[in-house]
Amino acid sequence: MTRLVITLMGVLLAANSSAAPVEIRGARSCHEWQEQARYAKSATEMNKVPLLVSKNWFLGYLSGRAEESGKNLLKGTDNDSIFLWLDNYCRTNPGQDLANAGVELMRELRQQKRL
């Protein structure tokens, strides 16, 4: 019986490790983020809606990741600092999307805050 349980656990773990990555809905690319930010600097207030949607999506995504981790990773981190970090990340990684940026930012925050 023990051997059967161990075998089943091994099969389940192997199947899970080969699973495709989770698709994140609504994640814009870093290229889109940079274009929206560039456009917003020269546009009227009404035309800033796409950037606002991206900002709100990113903050919500980070909040969900923090909740999932069970750690208060965002405490003491203001939105302006988050968006400055995101600007720098996207400038360096234009082929990535905001979900990947969120994963990387949470990893950095976990290291900085030693959580």
Residue pairs with C-beta under 8 A, 6 or more apart in sequence:
24 61
24 97
24 99
26 57
27 57
27 61
27 97
27 98
27 99
28 36
28 54
28 57
28 97
28 98
29 94
29 95
29 96
29 97
29 98
30 89
30 90
30 93
30 94
30 95
30 96
30 97
30 98
30 101
31 90
31 94
31 95
32 54
33 54
33 86
33 87
33 90
33 98
34 87
34 90
34 91
34 94
36 50
36 51
36 54
37 51
37 87
39 47
39 50
39 51
40 47
40 48
40 51
54 98
55 79
55 83
57 98
58 82
58 83
58 86
58 98
58 101
58 102
59 79
59 82
61 98
61 99
61 102
62 74
62 82
62 102
62 105
62 106
63 74
65 73
65 102
65 103
65 106
66 72
66 73
66 74
66 106
69 106
69 110
69 115
71 110
71 115
72 115
73 106
73 109
73 110
73 113
73 115
74 109
77 109
82 105
85 105
85 108
86 98
86 101
86 105
89 96
89 101
89 104
89 105
90 96
90 101
93 100
93 101
109 115
